[in-house]
């Protein structure tokens, strides 16, 4: 299923449940937000998002613990969780999804190209998933976007 079709389902589901969604993106650089915002009626469900591409912005804008970032780097499950929680709080949403990882071409913070953590913050808690993708930089980013939308949709259902 395409990311755009997933985005349509996410917006539809959020509208039906009368909940708000938000995003916190690093390696996807606003791709998730772009897909969500291209859906007609998205403004009734999508509150907004934060693109925190630089590591220091994850702390400044989303409240990710600076010591965690120093100790583990930006590509870590707790960072993904914290990013999602921060987006939910900053944007006043009920659900938020986040992406942090390495799209390449070089490893980052000791993490290999293709390692991605997705975070989700919900009324029931904060969770993360680890993914390992193969492919080009753009393919890794697109897979991350698609899987983040699927994750959000699964929790909305």
DRENVOPA-347405 format. One record per residue: chain; residue number from 1; z, y, x of N, C-alpha, C in turn. Coordinates in pm, 1 decimal. Example, Ala and Ser with C-alpha at 12.3 -4.5 7.8 and 13.67 -1.06 7.14 Angstrom:
BEGIN
["A",1,[780.0,-569.0,1319.0],[780.0,-450.0,1230.0],[780.0,-330.0,1320.0]] ["A",2,[708.0,-225.0,1285.0],[714.0,-106.0,1367.0],[787.0,3.0,1290.0]] 
//
This chain:
BEGIN
["A",1,[0.0,-117.4,84.6],[0.0,0.0,0.0],[0.0,124.4,89.7]] ["A",2,[-76.7,224.1,53.4],[-86.9,343.6,136.6],[39.2,429.2,125.1]] ["A",3,[60.4,511.8,226.4],[175.1,602.7,224.6],[167.4,697.9,106.3]] ["A",4,[44.9,739.6,70.8],[31.0,832.3,-41.3],[71.1,765.8,-172.4]] ["A",5,[28.5,642.2,-193.1],[66.9,569.6,-313.9],[218.3,550.1,-317.3]] ["A",6,[277.3,518.9,-202.9],[422.8,505.4,-195.9],[491.2,636.9,-230.2]] ["A",7,[438.6,746.7,-178.1],[496.5,877.3,-206.8],[492.1,906.9,-356.8]] ["A",8,[382.3,871.7,-421.2],[371.7,891.2,-565.9],[478.6,810.1,-638.7]] ["A",9,[499.6,687.1,-596.2],[601.8,602.7,-658.9],[742.4,658.1,-635.1]] ["A",10,[767.9,707.6,-513.7],[899.1,765.4,-481.7],[926.9,884.2,-572.6]] ["A",11,[830.1,974.7,-583.2],[849.3,1093.2,-667.3],[867.7,1052.9,-812.9]] ["A",12,[785.5,960.6,-861.5],[796.8,914.0,-999.3],[935.2,854.8,-1025.3]] ["A",13,[979.8,768.5,-935.9],[1109.2,701.3,-952.6],[1224.0,802.2,-947.9]] ["A",14,[1219.2,895.5,-853.8],[1324.5,997.1,-843.3],[1328.1,1084.2,-969.1]] ["A",15,[1211.6,1120.4,-1018.9],[1206.4,1202.6,-1141.8],[1264.2,1126.3,-1260.2]] ["A",16,[1229.8,998.1,-1271.0],[1280.9,917.0,-1382.1],[1433.0,904.8,-1377.2]] ["A",17,[1486.3,891.3,-1255.1],[1631.3,876.7,-1238.2],[1703.2,1011.1,-1238.1]] ["A",18,[1624.3,1120.1,-1234.7],[1678.6,1255.6,-1231.3],[1767.1,1278.3,-1108.8]] ["A",19,[1714.7,1237.0,-993.1],[1784.0,1255.8,-865.8],[1694.6,1334.2,-770.2]] ["A",20,[1757.4,1391.6,-670.3],[1685.2,1468.1,-569.6],[1680.1,1390.5,-439.0]] ["A",21,[1568.7,1407.5,-366.8],[1548.4,1339.5,-238.8],[1522.4,1442.9,-129.1]] ["A",22,[1549.1,1401.8,-4.9],[1526.5,1487.8,111.2],[1484.8,1400.5,229.3]] ["A",23,[1438.3,1465.5,335.3],[1394.1,1393.9,454.7],[1448.6,1458.8,581.5]] ["A",24,[1466.2,1377.0,683.7],[1498.9,1423.3,819.0],[1405.4,1347.3,911.5]] ["A",25,[1314.8,1419.3,976.2],[1211.8,1353.2,1055.0],[1214.8,1396.0,1200.7]] ["A",26,[1192.1,1298.8,1287.0],[1173.7,1326.2,1427.8],[1032.6,1283.7,1465.6]] ["A",27,[1011.0,1157.8,1501.0],[878.0,1116.4,1547.9],[768.7,1133.8,1444.5]] ["A",28,[800.6,1133.9,1315.7],[698.5,1150.3,1212.4],[661.7,1297.6,1192.4]] ["A",29,[738.8,1388.5,1246.5],[702.0,1529.0,1252.8],[661.6,1595.7,1122.8]] ["A",30,[718.6,1555.7,1011.8],[686.0,1616.0,883.3],[586.1,1537.3,800.6]] ["A",31,[542.5,1423.2,851.6],[443.4,1340.9,782.1],[496.1,1291.8,646.5]] ["A",32,[622.8,1250.7,642.1],[680.5,1203.6,515.8],[683.3,1317.9,415.4]] ["A",33,[729.2,1433.1,460.5],[734.2,1551.6,373.8],[595.5,1586.3,321.2]] ["A",34,[496.6,1578.9,408.2],[359.6,1611.7,369.0],[311.2,1518.2,258.3]] ["A",35,[339.2,1389.1,272.9],[297.8,1294.3,168.8],[370.6,1322.5,37.7]] ["A",36,[500.6,1347.8,44.4],[577.2,1374.6,-77.6],[529.8,1502.4,-145.9]] ["A",37,[507.3,1607.5,-66.8],[467.9,1736.9,-123.4],[327.2,1737.0,-181.1]] ["A",38,[245.7,1641.1,-143.7],[110.0,1635.6,-197.3],[105.7,1568.9,-335.1]] ["A",39,[218.6,1516.4,-380.0],[226.5,1453.0,-512.3],[252.0,1561.1,-618.4]] ["A",40,[170.6,1562.2,-721.8],[191.8,1656.5,-832.1],[329.4,1633.1,-893.8]] ["A",41,[406.0,1739.2,-911.1],[538.8,1728.4,-969.7],[649.0,1700.6,-870.1]] ["A",42,[615.1,1698.8,-741.7],[714.9,1667.6,-638.5],[831.3,1765.7,-638.5]] ["A",43,[806.0,1889.2,-677.6],[912.2,1990.0,-671.7],[1028.8,1959.0,-764.7]] ["A",44,[1007.9,1872.2,-861.4],[1118.3,1836.3,-950.9],[1206.6,1726.0,-892.0]] ["A",45,[1166.7,1671.4,-775.7],[1245.3,1563.9,-714.4],[1272.3,1586.0,-566.1]] ["A",46,[1177.8,1646.5,-495.5],[1190.7,1662.7,-350.6],[1252.4,1797.8,-317.9]] ["A",47,[1370.4,1795.0,-256.6],[1442.2,1918.6,-223.4],[1390.4,1981.7,-95.4]] ["A",48,[1351.6,1900.4,1.3],[1303.3,1954.3,127.4],[1334.8,1860.3,240.9]] ["A",49,[1302.2,1907.0,360.4],[1325.2,1823.8,477.0],[1343.3,1905.5,602.4]] ["A",50,[1394.3,1838.6,703.6],[1416.8,1900.7,833.5],[1341.1,1818.3,937.3]] ["A",51,[1257.3,1885.6,1014.2],[1191.4,1821.3,1127.1],[1270.5,1860.9,1250.6]] ["A",52,[1343.0,1764.4,1303.4],[1426.5,1788.5,1422.6],[1367.8,1706.7,1536.6]] ["A",53,[1256.1,1752.1,1585.3],[1183.3,1679.7,1689.7],[1261.9,1681.8,1820.6]] ["A",54,[1319.3,1795.5,1854.1],[1400.4,1808.6,1975.7],[1540.3,1751.4,1950.6]] ["A",55,[1592.6,1684.0,2050.4],[1723.4,1618.4,2036.8],[1833.6,1716.8,2000.2]] ["A",56,[1837.4,1834.3,2061.7],[1945.0,1930.0,2032.8],[1942.6,1977.3,1888.1]] ["A",57,[1824.7,1977.8,1824.3],[1817.7,2020.4,1684.5],[1877.6,1916.5,1590.5]] ["A",58,[1880.6,1792.0,1632.6],[1945.3,1689.8,1550.3],[2093.7,1724.0,1533.1]] ["A",59,[2155.0,1776.1,1637.7],[2296.1,1818.3,1630.3],[2308.3,1950.7,1555.8]] ["A",60,[2227.9,2048.4,1592.3],[2240.1,2183.8,1536.5],[2206.4,2190.7,1387.6]] ["A",61,[2102.0,2122.4,1346.6],[2055.3,2133.8,1208.4],[2108.0,2024.4,1116.1]] ["A",62,[2130.8,1905.8,1171.6],[2167.5,1791.3,1087.3],[2310.1,1742.2,1110.0]] ["A",63,[2378.6,1798.7,1208.7],[2517.2,1759.5,1232.5],[2535.3,1628.5,1305.2]] ["A",64,[2432.5,1580.0,1374.0],[2446.8,1456.9,1452.7],[2543.2,1486.2,1567.3]] ["A",65,[2636.0,1397.1,1590.0],[2738.1,1414.2,1693.7],[2672.6,1429.4,1831.4]] ["A",66,[2704.7,1540.1,1899.4],[2645.8,1567.0,2031.0],[2683.1,1460.4,2133.5]] ["A",67,[2806.0,1408.5,2125.5],[2848.2,1303.8,2219.5],[2770.4,1175.6,2196.8]] ["A",68,[2740.9,1143.4,2070.9],[2658.2,1026.5,2039.4],[2519.4,1043.7,2101.1]] ["A",69,[2461.9,1161.2,2085.8],[2329.2,1187.9,2141.6],[2330.0,1179.5,2293.9]] ["A",70,[2434.7,1231.3,2356.5],[2445.2,1224.9,2503.1],[2462.5,1081.1,2551.6]] ["A",71,[2543.8,1005.8,2478.5],[2575.9,868.5,2518.3],[2462.1,771.4,2491.5]] ["A",72,[2399.2,782.6,2374.5],[2301.0,682.3,2330.2],[2156.9,732.1,2330.5]] ["A",73,[2138.2,863.5,2331.5],[2004.6,918.8,2315.8],[1970.4,932.5,2168.1]] ["A",74,[1853.0,985.8,2141.6],[1813.5,1014.0,2003.8],[1764.6,891.8,1927.4]] ["A",75,[1729.1,785.4,1999.1],[1673.5,666.1,1935.1],[1783.6,562.1,1922.9]] ["A",76,[1855.9,570.6,1811.6],[1974.5,487.4,1792.0],[2003.5,478.0,1642.1]] ["A",77,[2055.1,363.8,1594.4],[2079.5,348.7,1450.2],[2178.6,450.9,1394.1]] ["A",78,[2282.2,484.0,1469.9],[2380.1,581.9,1421.0],[2319.0,721.3,1412.2]] ["A",79,[2225.9,751.2,1500.5],[2156.9,880.3,1494.4],[2072.5,886.3,1366.8]] ["A",80,[2001.0,778.9,1336.1],[1920.8,773.8,1214.0],[2008.4,791.0,1090.4]] ["A",81,[2123.3,724.9,1089.0],[2215.5,737.5,975.7],[2266.4,880.4,962.4]] ["A",82,[2305.8,937.6,1073.7],[2359.7,1073.0,1074.6],[2254.3,1175.7,1032.9]] ["A",83,[2131.3,1154.6,1077.2],[2022.1,1243.4,1036.8],[2002.1,1239.4,884.9]] ["A",84,[2002.9,1120.3,827.8],[1983.6,1106.2,683.3],[2098.7,1173.0,606.8]] ["A",85,[2219.7,1149.2,652.2],[2335.3,1210.9,586.5],[2328.4,1362.7,597.2]] ["A",86,[2292.0,1411.4,714.9],[2280.1,1555.6,733.8],[2175.5,1617.0,642.5]] ["A",87,[2061.2,1552.3,628.8],[1956.1,1603.1,540.1],[2002.2,1603.3,395.3]] ["A",88,[2071.7,1499.3,355.4],[2122.2,1491.8,218.5],[2217.1,1608.4,190.8]] ["A",89,[2305.2,1635.7,285.6],[2402.0,1743.9,268.9],[2336.4,1881.8,275.2]] ["A",90,[2254.1,1904.5,377.2],[2190.5,2035.2,395.6],[2097.9,2068.6,278.2]] ["A",91,[2025.8,1969.5,229.8],[1928.1,1993.1,124.2],[1985.8,1978.6,-16.6]] ["A",92,[2108.5,1931.9,-29.0],[2167.5,1913.8,-161.4],[2098.1,1805.3,-240.4]] ["A",93,[2069.9,1694.7,-173.4],[1998.5,1583.6,-236.6],[2092.7,1467.2,-264.8]] ["A",94,[2045.5,1374.6,-345.7],[2120.0,1252.5,-377.3],[2085.0,1139.2,-281.9]] ["A",95,[1964.6,1143.9,-227.4],[1913.3,1042.7,-134.9],[1837.3,1114.4,-23.4]] ["A",96,[1845.0,1060.9,96.9],[1764.5,1114.8,206.6],[1725.8,1001.8,299.7]] ["A",97,[1608.1,1015.7,357.2],[1556.7,916.9,451.2],[1529.4,988.2,583.7]] ["A",98,[1545.8,913.5,694.0],[1523.6,973.1,825.8],[1443.8,879.2,915.4]] ["A",99,[1380.1,940.2,1016.3],[1307.3,863.4,1117.8],[1341.8,917.5,1255.3]] ["A",100,[1369.4,827.5,1348.5],[1385.2,864.5,1488.4],[1334.9,747.4,1571.1]] ["A",101,[1257.9,776.7,1674.8],[1202.3,667.2,1753.0],[1107.3,715.1,1860.3]] ["A",102,[1034.7,620.3,1914.4],[943.8,647.0,2026.0],[801.4,609.3,1984.5]] ["A",103,[718.1,712.0,1967.4],[578.5,687.5,1931.5],[490.2,674.6,2055.1]] ["A",104,[540.1,716.7,2169.1],[464.2,704.1,2292.9],[394.3,832.3,2330.3]] ["A",105,[326.7,834.0,2439.5],[280.8,717.1,2514.3],[383.3,662.1,2613.8]] ["A",106,[492.4,733.4,2638.5],[592.0,691.1,2736.3],[722.2,650.3,2667.6]] ["A",107,[801.7,558.9,2727.5],[934.8,529.2,2676.1],[1021.0,656.2,2676.2]] ["A",108,[1127.0,657.5,2597.4],[1216.2,772.2,2586.1],[1360.0,723.9,2582.4]] ["A",109,[1445.9,787.5,2659.2],[1589.9,754.0,2659.4],[1613.6,604.4,2679.9]] ["A",110,[1530.2,541.0,2761.0],[1545.5,398.9,2788.0],[1496.4,308.2,2676.4]] ["A",111,[1433.0,367.0,2575.5],[1382.1,289.1,2461.9],[1231.4,270.3,2476.9]] ["A",112,[1181.0,152.9,2441.6],[1037.6,126.4,2456.3],[954.2,194.9,2348.3]] ["A",113,[829.4,215.0,2380.0],[735.1,267.2,2281.6],[731.5,170.6,2163.7]] ["A",114,[740.7,224.4,2043.8],[735.2,143.0,1922.3],[870.0,120.0,1856.8]] ["A",115,[980.7,144.4,1928.0],[1113.0,126.6,1867.1],[1144.2,246.5,1779.2]] ["A",116,[1177.2,218.1,1654.7],[1205.1,321.1,1555.2],[1326.1,279.1,1473.9]] ["A",117,[1409.0,377.2,1441.0],[1519.3,355.2,1348.2],[1496.3,441.9,1225.8]] ["A",118,[1506.6,379.3,1109.9],[1498.8,448.7,982.3],[1639.6,458.2,927.4]] ["A",119,[1674.7,573.5,876.3],[1805.6,590.6,814.8],[1789.3,623.1,667.8]] ["A",120,[1889.9,586.2,590.9],[1890.8,620.1,447.9],[2032.8,656.5,408.2]] ["A",121,[2044.5,766.4,337.5],[2172.9,809.5,285.1],[2162.9,809.1,133.3]] ["A",122,[2258.7,742.5,69.7],[2258.4,724.8,-75.2],[2398.3,755.6,-128.8]] ["A",123,[2413.8,763.3,-259.0],[2548.8,780.7,-313.7],[2642.0,664.0,-278.7]] ["A",124,[2584.4,549.5,-242.0],[2664.2,430.2,-210.6],[2691.6,411.2,-62.4]] ["A",125,[2637.1,497.0,23.7],[2661.0,482.1,165.9],[2541.1,519.6,249.4]] ["A",126,[2557.2,500.0,379.1],[2453.5,535.0,475.5],[2417.6,409.5,554.2]] ["A",127,[2287.9,383.4,567.8],[2240.9,260.5,629.4],[2125.0,290.2,724.4]] ["A",128,[2092.0,192.5,808.8],[1976.0,208.4,896.2],[1905.8,75.1,914.4]] ["A",129,[1780.2,84.9,955.9],[1698.4,-31.9,987.4],[1630.5,-8.6,1121.1]] ["A",130,[1619.8,-113.5,1199.5],[1544.4,-104.8,1324.4],[1406.0,-163.4,1302.4]] ["A",131,[1305.9,-96.5,1357.2],[1168.2,-143.2,1350.2],[1111.0,-145.9,1491.4]] ["A",132,[1017.7,-235.1,1514.1],[946.0,-239.2,1641.5],[798.0,-249.2,1608.5]] ["A",133,[726.5,-141.4,1634.3],[584.3,-133.9,1601.0],[498.5,-148.4,1725.6]] ["A",134,[376.7,-192.4,1704.1],[274.5,-200.8,1808.4],[161.8,-107.9,1765.4]] ["A",135,[89.8,-56.7,1862.2],[-27.1,23.0,1828.8],[-27.9,156.0,1899.5]] ["A",136,[-119.2,239.6,1854.5],[-131.9,372.9,1911.7],[-18.1,461.4,1862.2]] ["A",137,[-6.1,576.6,1924.4],[93.8,674.7,1882.6],[80.7,706.1,1733.0]] ["A",138,[-41.8,730.6,1689.2],[-63.8,764.3,1548.3],[-31.3,646.4,1457.1]] ["A",139,[-65.2,525.2,1499.3],[-33.6,406.9,1416.9],[117.0,387.7,1404.5]] ["A",140,[189.9,410.7,1511.4],[336.3,397.6,1507.9],[395.6,501.8,1413.8]] ["A",141,[345.6,622.4,1421.4],[395.0,729.2,1332.8],[364.5,696.9,1186.5]] ["A",142,[243.7,649.8,1157.9],[205.3,617.7,1020.7],[286.8,499.4,967.3]] ["A",143,[307.1,396.7,1048.6],[389.8,282.7,1006.3],[532.4,327.8,977.1]] ["A",144,[584.0,415.9,1059.6],[719.9,468.8,1038.9],[728.5,544.3,907.5]] ["A",145,[628.4,625.5,880.0],[623.3,701.0,755.1],[618.6,607.0,635.2]] ["A",146,[530.0,510.4,641.8],[515.0,416.2,530.7],[644.5,337.5,507.3]] ["A",147,[704.3,287.7,613.8],[826.9,209.2,597.9],[943.2,295.3,549.1]] ["A",148,[947.3,422.4,589.9],[1052.9,512.8,541.6],[1037.2,537.1,391.4]] ["A",149,[913.3,555.3,346.0],[889.8,572.3,202.5],[925.2,446.0,125.7]] ["A",150,[892.1,329.3,181.0],[928.6,201.9,116.4],[1079.5,186.4,107.8]] ["A",151,[1149.2,222.4,215.4],[1295.0,214.7,217.2],[1353.7,303.9,108.4]] ["A",152,[1305.5,425.5,101.0],[1353.9,518.9,-1.0],[1324.7,466.2,-140.7]] ["A",153,[1206.1,415.5,-160.8],[1169.2,361.5,-292.0],[1258.4,244.0,-330.5]] ["A",154,[1286.1,154.7,-237.8],[1372.9,39.8,-265.9],[1511.7,83.3,-310.1]] ["A",155,[1565.6,186.6,-249.2],[1698.6,234.5,-289.4],[1693.3,310.6,-420.9]] ["A",156,[1582.8,376.7,-449.8],[1570.3,446.8,-577.3],[1555.9,350.3,-693.7]] ["A",157,[1496.9,234.7,-667.7],[1480.7,134.2,-772.6],[1613.0,66.9,-799.9]] 
//
